[in-house]
């Protein structure tokens, strides 16, 4: 019987996160205060986020950031997650490629999001915060944040994208199970939400609208801080626990990835698995290829424009240098709710500019075809978001089949799809369609 799963002993778990900013050949451009047009400092961010997260956000000096002992103890409850050789998928594809996946669906709440929810709530608690608020799309981040808030005795309020709330009602039930208050966004509970509904009464919501509402609540509620599940540097930093584990597990397997792949919404799980391996590319030791898989209907990496833009629809956030479709972009109602975001994180945007990675955009139906094949071969029903990574992996494996080249491909299985069965049912019934945005629509939105 071939060994398929690789796990680390507790003593082998990483004790530091990797901060790629410190080793990038071209540092990301600074985030800008929208009023003063000056680069942001820690104090500018600390009225929204926990202060330690702000320090990490702007740290371009230290490559290694210690994981607090209390957070490390929480990590030990569920880490390491398995690295798995996908023999059955390889056989089904008839490819000479060796395919591995890092199974973050084994985390509490079923996705990688808990890796950042725990430290963000820990830092909030340390500085005396009593409430946290956030946005969520498909609900994986909202569920993780709700759980982490309950662990640290914090009250949590979550704004969930309205269409995702309708598509995945059990995710909001999970959040409420952990004591969080959940509101569909856009809502009438904030000025930002009211303005959006006034402009478009039938607005189905986006991560941009939900971010606006959560930030407004954080800045108008005493003792409340905003937490974020993707996009920003400190979130990707926390997620590097994934890639650091995978690096050691690949050594156990006796291989090193030629290609690293993850789905892409704002960049947290992509950065989490890619950045630790990318440091060897930055040093010239390796020539690994890095691929971020995004929806065809929300193609900021492949068809967006690099410019300063807001991270939310109402314009409450700092101006970020990013590849963007425009902060007013209204994404199609695809089932990969965690990927329906208009912009890319600052670090990923700079890496893309420098040619150190590339993006691919994938149609919705192709992602479900990939998810179904993965379920039938590997026995795990993947989240629609993760199926973008699987589809990109299948594309690379097909290239290997055609050329006979035996590459090692590693992808991040960021979460399971057991609460996404409505989407799978629609796919199996032939009711799903592809959504593609035209160049004219992108240009009009960017105006």
VMD Tcl script that draws the C-alpha trace (Angstrom):
set ca {
  {0.00 0.00 0.00}
  {1.51 3.32 -1.05}
  {1.80 5.98 1.63}
  {-0.68 8.72 0.80}
  {-0.87 11.05 3.83}
  {1.94 12.96 5.50}
  {1.56 14.51 8.97}
  {3.98 16.38 11.22}
  {4.68 15.61 14.87}
  {3.81 18.36 17.35}
  {7.50 19.14 17.85}
  {7.86 19.74 14.09}
  {5.13 22.41 13.83}
  {6.33 25.86 12.70}
  {6.69 28.36 15.55}
  {6.94 31.43 13.31}
  {4.99 32.87 10.39}
  {6.86 33.86 7.21}
  {6.68 37.53 6.17}
  {7.50 37.66 2.45}
  {7.44 41.47 2.43}
  {10.87 41.50 4.06}
  {12.45 39.55 1.19}
  {10.61 40.82 -1.88}
  {12.95 42.34 -4.48}
  {10.42 45.12 -5.10}
  {8.56 46.21 -2.00}
  {4.83 46.81 -2.39}
  {3.77 50.41 -2.79}
  {2.34 51.85 0.45}
  {-1.31 52.00 1.35}
  {-2.50 55.62 1.22}
  {-4.72 57.57 3.60}
  {-7.66 58.68 1.41}
  {-7.88 62.12 3.07}
  {-4.21 63.11 3.46}
  {-2.90 61.07 0.50}
  {0.06 60.11 2.70}
  {1.34 56.59 3.40}
  {-0.46 54.96 6.30}
  {1.15 54.38 9.68}
  {0.21 52.00 12.47}
  {-1.82 54.69 14.25}
  {-3.90 55.29 11.11}
  {-4.92 51.63 11.01}
  {-5.20 50.94 14.73}
  {-8.59 52.65 15.11}
  {-9.98 49.90 12.85}
  {-7.81 46.82 13.45}
  {-6.08 45.32 16.50}
  {-2.79 47.20 16.89}
  {-0.52 44.16 16.62}
  {-2.18 43.26 13.31}
  {-1.37 46.79 12.12}
  {2.28 46.36 13.09}
  {2.40 43.10 11.15}
  {0.61 44.69 8.20}
  {3.34 47.30 7.72}
  {6.38 45.20 8.69}
  {8.71 45.03 5.69}
  {11.81 44.29 7.77}
  {11.37 41.01 9.69}
  {11.07 37.84 7.60}
  {9.98 35.73 10.56}
  {7.25 36.72 13.03}
  {6.91 34.60 16.21}
  {3.53 32.92 16.72}
  {2.27 33.80 20.22}
  {2.45 30.81 22.56}
  {-1.30 30.92 23.26}
  {-2.11 30.89 19.53}
  {0.40 28.10 18.96}
  {-1.37 26.03 21.61}
  {-4.68 26.53 19.79}
  {-3.01 25.54 16.50}
  {-1.88 22.29 18.10}
  {-5.51 21.24 18.51}
  {-5.79 20.64 14.77}
  {-2.44 21.16 13.08}
  {-0.71 19.81 11.16}
  {-3.24 19.22 8.44}
  {-2.52 16.32 6.07}
  {-0.48 16.56 2.90}
  {-1.98 13.95 0.57}
  {-0.68 12.33 -2.64}
  {-3.69 12.21 -4.99}
  {-2.94 8.82 -6.58}
  {-6.56 8.21 -7.60}
  {-6.87 11.59 -9.30}
  {-3.58 11.02 -11.12}
  {-4.84 7.65 -12.37}
  {-8.17 9.10 -13.53}
  {-6.33 11.79 -15.49}
  {-3.77 9.39 -16.93}
  {-1.05 11.92 -16.13}
  {2.61 11.31 -15.25}
  {2.38 14.32 -12.91}
  {2.61 13.74 -9.16}
  {-0.29 15.63 -7.56}
  {-0.32 16.59 -3.87}
  {-2.86 18.59 -1.93}
  {-2.70 20.26 1.47}
  {-6.00 19.35 3.11}
  {-7.11 22.48 5.00}
  {-10.66 21.13 4.99}
  {-9.53 19.15 8.04}
  {-9.38 22.39 10.06}
  {-12.17 23.28 12.53}
  {-15.15 24.73 10.61}
  {-13.85 23.04 7.45}
  {-11.49 25.63 5.95}
  {-8.15 27.39 6.32}
  {-9.78 30.55 7.67}
  {-9.36 29.57 11.33}
  {-5.59 30.04 10.95}
  {-6.02 33.82 10.95}
  {-9.24 34.10 12.97}
  {-7.50 32.79 16.10}
  {-4.57 35.25 16.14}
  {-6.76 38.21 15.17}
  {-9.15 37.52 18.06}
  {-6.20 36.85 20.38}
  {-4.64 40.23 19.58}
  {-8.02 41.96 19.94}
  {-8.55 40.40 23.36}
  {-5.04 41.34 24.48}
  {-5.70 45.03 23.93}
  {-9.01 45.03 25.76}
  {-11.41 44.81 22.83}
  {-14.87 43.46 23.69}
  {-16.43 43.18 20.20}
  {-15.24 42.18 16.76}
  {-16.94 42.56 13.42}
  {-16.25 41.32 9.93}
  {-17.62 40.53 6.50}
  {-17.98 37.13 4.88}
  {-18.95 35.77 1.48}
  {-19.66 32.04 1.37}
  {-19.38 32.08 5.15}
  {-16.19 30.13 5.83}
  {-14.43 33.19 7.25}
  {-17.52 34.30 9.16}
  {-17.84 30.85 10.72}
  {-14.16 30.76 11.68}
  {-14.27 34.27 13.13}
  {-17.44 33.48 15.10}
  {-15.79 30.43 16.62}
  {-12.53 32.26 17.43}
  {-14.48 35.11 19.04}
  {-16.28 32.62 21.27}
  {-12.92 31.06 22.24}
  {-11.68 34.46 23.48}
  {-14.97 35.68 24.96}
  {-15.64 38.36 22.35}
  {-18.97 39.42 20.89}
  {-19.02 38.99 17.11}
  {-21.12 40.67 14.41}
  {-20.87 39.35 10.85}
  {-22.13 40.95 7.63}
  {-22.67 38.17 5.11}
  {-23.08 38.86 1.40}
  {-26.82 38.65 0.81}
  {-26.76 36.30 -2.18}
  {-24.35 33.93 -0.38}
  {-26.59 34.00 2.68}
  {-29.46 32.85 0.47}
  {-27.37 30.22 -1.33}
  {-25.78 28.79 1.86}
  {-28.20 29.34 4.76}
  {-26.50 26.80 7.02}
  {-23.32 28.88 7.16}
  {-25.18 31.72 8.87}
  {-26.69 29.10 11.20}
  {-23.16 27.97 12.09}
  {-22.15 31.54 12.91}
  {-25.17 31.98 15.13}
  {-24.40 28.65 16.81}
  {-21.17 30.24 18.06}
  {-23.06 33.32 19.28}
  {-22.48 35.75 16.41}
  {-25.05 38.22 15.13}
  {-25.41 37.76 11.36}
  {-26.81 40.37 8.95}
  {-27.26 40.06 5.18}
  {-25.37 42.76 3.25}
  {-26.26 45.27 1.96}
  {-28.56 46.01 4.89}
  {-30.48 48.95 6.31}
  {-28.49 48.81 9.57}
  {-25.63 51.06 8.39}
  {-25.33 54.26 6.41}
  {-23.18 52.46 3.82}
  {-25.81 49.75 3.39}
  {-28.65 52.23 3.09}
  {-26.77 54.19 0.42}
  {-26.08 51.03 -1.60}
  {-29.71 49.91 -1.41}
  {-30.89 53.39 -2.36}
  {-28.74 53.28 -5.51}
  {-29.71 49.69 -6.32}
  {-32.66 48.25 -4.35}
  {-32.02 44.78 -5.83}
  {-28.29 44.70 -5.04}
  {-27.41 41.09 -4.14}
  {-24.29 42.11 -2.24}
  {-20.56 41.64 -2.61}
  {-17.59 41.39 -0.31}
  {-17.06 45.09 -0.99}
  {-20.49 46.00 0.38}
  {-20.09 43.77 3.44}
  {-16.63 45.23 4.22}
  {-18.11 48.74 4.15}
  {-20.80 47.82 6.65}
  {-18.45 45.97 8.99}
  {-15.94 48.84 9.04}
  {-18.70 51.34 9.73}
  {-19.87 49.26 12.69}
  {-16.31 48.94 14.03}
  {-15.63 52.69 13.84}
  {-18.93 53.67 15.46}
  {-19.06 51.09 18.27}
  {-16.96 51.53 21.45}
  {-14.64 48.59 22.18}
  {-15.08 47.12 18.70}
  {-12.40 46.18 16.16}
  {-12.67 45.05 12.56}
  {-11.18 41.73 11.47}
  {-10.53 40.65 7.90}
  {-10.40 37.20 6.34}
  {-8.25 37.91 3.27}
  {-6.58 40.60 1.12}
  {-4.39 42.29 3.75}
  {-0.77 41.41 4.46}
  {-1.21 40.28 8.08}
  {-3.93 37.80 7.05}
  {-1.67 36.16 4.45}
  {1.11 36.17 7.07}
  {-0.97 34.08 9.48}
  {-1.87 31.67 6.70}
  {1.79 30.88 5.92}
  {1.49 28.16 8.56}
  {0.01 26.17 5.62}
  {2.99 26.44 3.30}
  {5.57 26.07 6.07}
  {3.98 22.77 7.08}
  {3.66 21.69 3.44}
  {7.35 22.39 2.85}
  {8.34 19.99 5.62}
  {5.76 17.43 4.50}
  {7.04 17.53 0.91}
  {10.47 16.70 2.32}
  {8.89 13.66 4.00}
  {7.47 12.68 0.60}
  {10.90 13.10 -0.96}
  {9.73 15.64 -3.54}
  {9.57 19.38 -4.18}
  {6.79 21.13 -6.12}
  {7.38 22.37 -9.63}
  {3.98 24.09 -9.53}
  {2.04 25.51 -6.55}
  {-1.64 26.37 -7.07}
  {-4.42 27.89 -4.97}
  {-7.77 29.51 -5.61}
  {-7.84 33.29 -5.40}
  {-10.33 35.72 -3.92}
  {-8.23 38.26 -2.04}
  {-5.10 36.18 -1.56}
  {-5.06 34.61 1.92}
  {-4.95 30.91 1.06}
  {-2.85 31.52 -2.06}
  {-0.29 33.47 -0.02}
  {-0.56 30.93 2.77}
  {0.64 28.02 0.68}
  {2.70 29.91 -1.93}
  {4.80 32.44 0.01}
  {6.93 29.94 1.99}
  {7.85 28.15 -1.24}
  {8.30 31.44 -3.10}
  {11.12 32.51 -0.79}
  {13.28 29.86 -2.48}
  {12.42 31.34 -5.87}
  {13.34 34.81 -4.61}
  {16.72 33.48 -3.47}
  {17.31 31.76 -6.83}
  {17.37 28.25 -5.33}
  {14.22 27.02 -7.08}
  {12.18 27.88 -10.18}
  {8.73 26.83 -8.96}
  {5.75 28.19 -10.88}
  {2.93 29.80 -8.87}
  {-0.65 29.92 -10.19}
  {-3.62 31.73 -8.65}
  {-6.99 30.46 -9.93}
  {-9.84 32.98 -9.97}
  {-13.38 32.94 -11.40}
  {-13.88 33.91 -15.03}
  {-16.65 36.20 -13.78}
  {-14.32 38.11 -11.41}
  {-10.97 38.24 -13.23}
  {-8.94 40.92 -11.44}
  {-5.59 39.13 -11.89}
  {-6.02 38.33 -15.57}
  {-8.03 41.34 -16.75}
  {-7.94 43.91 -13.96}
  {-5.93 47.14 -13.87}
  {-3.14 47.93 -11.41}
  {-3.97 51.16 -9.59}
  {-4.84 52.58 -6.20}
  {-8.37 51.61 -5.22}
  {-10.57 51.21 -2.17}
  {-10.94 47.79 -0.64}
  {-14.68 48.29 -0.12}
  {-17.61 49.73 -2.05}
  {-18.32 52.76 0.15}
  {-14.71 53.97 0.24}
  {-14.06 53.52 3.97}
  {-10.80 51.63 3.61}
  {-7.35 53.04 2.79}
  {-6.39 53.27 -0.85}
  {-4.51 50.11 -1.77}
  {-2.18 49.52 -4.75}
  {-3.84 46.50 -6.32}
  {-5.03 44.79 -9.44}
  {-8.70 45.72 -9.43}
  {-11.93 45.68 -11.39}
  {-13.04 48.83 -9.54}
  {-14.42 48.97 -6.00}
  {-17.96 49.39 -7.34}
  {-17.74 46.14 -9.29}
  {-20.86 44.02 -8.88}
  {-19.83 40.37 -9.33}
  {-22.07 37.69 -10.82}
  {-23.94 35.42 -8.41}
  {-21.56 32.48 -8.70}
  {-21.48 29.85 -5.96}
  {-17.83 30.48 -5.09}
  {-18.88 33.32 -2.81}
  {-15.44 33.65 -1.22}
  {-13.94 34.64 -4.59}
  {-16.43 37.39 -5.47}
  {-14.07 40.26 -4.67}
  {-13.02 43.12 -6.93}
  {-9.34 43.41 -5.97}
  {-6.15 41.49 -5.20}
  {-4.01 41.87 -2.10}
  {-1.12 44.34 -2.19}
  {1.64 41.70 -1.93}
  {0.14 39.44 -4.60}
  {-0.40 42.43 -6.89}
  {3.29 43.34 -6.67}
  {4.39 39.74 -7.21}
  {2.15 39.57 -10.27}
  {3.65 42.81 -11.61}
  {7.13 41.35 -11.10}
  {6.26 38.17 -13.02}
  {6.82 35.88 -10.04}
  {3.36 34.30 -10.38}
  {0.45 34.25 -12.77}
  {-3.31 34.15 -12.65}
  {-5.77 31.97 -14.55}
  {-9.52 32.55 -14.74}
  {-11.83 29.54 -14.80}
  {-15.50 29.24 -15.83}
  {-17.98 28.16 -13.17}
  {-19.00 24.90 -14.88}
  {-15.37 23.81 -15.29}
  {-14.85 24.27 -11.56}
  {-17.80 21.99 -10.74}
  {-16.60 19.39 -13.26}
  {-13.26 19.44 -11.46}
  {-14.89 19.28 -8.04}
  {-16.99 16.29 -9.06}
  {-13.96 14.40 -10.42}
  {-12.03 15.14 -7.23}
  {-14.93 13.94 -5.07}
  {-15.25 10.71 -7.02}
  {-11.53 9.96 -6.95}
  {-10.32 11.34 -3.61}
  {-13.54 11.05 -1.57}
  {-13.71 14.71 -0.51}
  {-16.40 17.08 -1.80}
  {-14.49 20.36 -2.22}
  {-15.81 23.87 -1.70}
  {-16.61 25.68 -4.97}
  {-13.73 28.06 -4.17}
  {-11.27 25.17 -3.81}
  {-12.55 23.64 -7.04}
  {-10.94 26.54 -8.91}
  {-7.57 25.29 -7.65}
  {-8.48 21.73 -8.60}
  {-9.48 22.85 -12.12}
  {-6.18 24.68 -12.54}
  {-4.34 21.59 -11.28}
  {-6.16 19.39 -13.81}
  {-5.14 21.80 -16.59}
  {-1.48 21.48 -15.56}
  {-1.75 17.70 -15.21}
  {-3.26 17.49 -18.71}
  {-0.26 19.40 -20.08}
  {2.00 16.80 -18.46}
  {-0.04 14.00 -20.03}
  {0.37 15.58 -23.45}
  {4.11 16.22 -23.11}
  {5.03 13.21 -20.97}
  {6.69 15.50 -18.43}
  {6.42 14.31 -14.81}
  {5.97 17.51 -12.81}
  {5.20 17.69 -9.11}
  {2.05 19.76 -8.56}
  {0.93 20.98 -5.14}
  {-2.42 22.68 -4.55}
  {-4.23 23.94 -1.49}
  {-7.58 22.32 -0.76}
  {-8.76 25.34 1.20}
  {-12.10 23.92 2.37}
  {-14.76 21.24 1.98}
  {-18.10 21.72 0.24}
  {-20.47 19.85 2.56}
  {-22.49 23.02 3.11}
  {-22.42 23.79 -0.62}
  {-24.57 20.87 -1.73}
  {-27.25 23.18 -3.14}
  {-24.65 24.33 -5.66}
  {-23.69 20.74 -6.51}
  {-27.34 19.83 -6.89}
  {-27.83 22.68 -9.35}
  {-24.78 21.54 -11.29}
  {-25.97 17.92 -11.38}
  {-29.40 19.07 -12.56}
  {-27.84 21.13 -15.35}
  {-29.01 24.44 -13.89}
  {-25.66 26.21 -13.56}
  {-24.31 28.59 -16.20}
  {-21.04 30.37 -16.87}
  {-20.71 34.10 -16.37}
  {-18.23 36.13 -18.38}
  {-17.66 39.86 -18.11}
  {-16.89 41.89 -21.24}
  {-14.00 44.29 -21.71}
  {-16.52 47.12 -22.06}
  {-18.10 46.26 -18.70}
  {-14.70 46.24 -17.01}
  {-13.70 49.55 -18.59}
  {-17.01 51.17 -17.66}
  {-16.70 50.05 -14.05}
  {-13.11 51.29 -13.80}
  {-14.19 54.75 -14.93}
}
mol new
graphics top color blue
foreach p $ca { graphics top sphere $p radius 0.5 }
foreach p [lrange $ca 0 end-1] q [lrange $ca 1 end] { graphics top cylinder $p $q radius 0.2 }
display resetview
